[in-house]
Amino acid sequence: MSGLYRAPKAGEDPDRPVNVVFVGAGAVGCFYASRLHHPDHNIHVSLIARSNYRALEESGVKLQTHTFGDYTFRPAAVYPSPDAASKGAVKQWDYIIVTTKALPDVSDDSALIAPLVSEGSCIVLIQNGVGVEEPYRLRFPANPIVSGVTVISAEQISPGVIRQNRWTRLHLGPYSDSANSTSDSIETGDGTTGALVPPSPTPTPDSDSDSLNETLLSVGLDHCDRLGHYWTAFGSIPDITVSSEIDLQLIRWHKLTINAAFNPSSVLSGGLGNADMVRDPELRRHLYGVMKEIWDAAPKILGRGFPGELAGPEKILKSTERNVGSKPSMLLDWEAGRRMELEVILGNPVRLGRRRGVELRRMGTLYALLRSMQAVREGRKARL
């Protein structure tokens, strides 16, 4: 496997473009896509959109940004589906960047992107939660995977109009199989949707697994460096960082201390925003308990503690006092009647902890309650 394909560097072959497709044209996907699209450097970015497909196809993406001002991003192409993109003019997608919500209990998105993936493709996952990489690794055992964690405040205020409010940070790291074995107990209904483990994945021979993982990490790190260079040198994003696999997973778990505390609690508290919750003494005590549970458990699960520069629970709570008016994404999904990212934010961490002998009791309680609430509501909808 030492001959794994590497995408060309921008400019190293003037006749060979770097072709990038973003799967998911929401606020985060459109913002980072707009900073990566540079035809003058032979980097061409396309979008796969759903509800906003018509707006993007007709007018491109209108961005109102705190960091770069207002501008319009016109992608190389806009497609209504991965299947349509696979039948378009581009025959080799160098980077397939997934920025959709991670809902493994609804659909197996590794199967969704399968028409786009070839031997030379690098899969980039910019999604919340932990364990998001596993279905892709199982389905595509020989393709490099880059895992990404964002710190950004952005929203789609109307179809095709994106507002970036604060921050641009993006952490990138290679992925081999460090989030393996999180999906063994997820219920997947009829077995045709929501399967974290794809049907009949191509097995990786045990005798070659160490060598393959080393190669995947090496090639993945090279892709991280290249993407970081594109976004920094050409896209002017100042805070792209590249980490090792384990350090990137620690960053995922650190973001989880925020997402797993605030997102579920906003729903269960009746719709309170972040600042309102931390100003309530009992809710603040609850939030601290969830965050501290993750803070203590992650090093036991991953075998390494959080770096000293990462903010701890109390500092995060203090800074959240100023976040007036902010509603977590899970609350917005609940209020809109959409499925919540319960599995990757709550279910996967709880299952992974149990496999490592670490019980996340507070998170397990949040998971059980919200999972039941979601199922009850969907049952009522089905009876209407």
Secondary structure, 3 states (H helix, E strand, C coil): CCCCCCCCCCCCCCCCCEEEEEECCCHHHHHHHHHHCEHHHCEEEEEECCCCHHHHHHHCEEEEECCCEEEEECCCCEECCHHHHHCCCCCCCCEEEECCCCCCCCCCHHHHCHHHCCCCCEEEEECCCCCCCHHHHHHCCCCCEEEEEEEEEEEEEECCEEEEEEEEEEEEEEECCCCCCCCCCCCCCCCCCCCCCCCCCCCCCHHHHHHHHHHHHHHHHHHHHHHHHHHHHHCCCCCEEECCHHHHHHHHHHHHHHHHHHHHHHHHCCCCCHHHHHHCHHHHHHHHHHHHHHHHHHHHHHCCCCCCCCCCHHHHHHHHCCCCCCCCHHHHHHHCCCCCCHHHHHHHHHHHHHHCCCCCHHHHHHHHHHHHHHHHHHHHHHHC
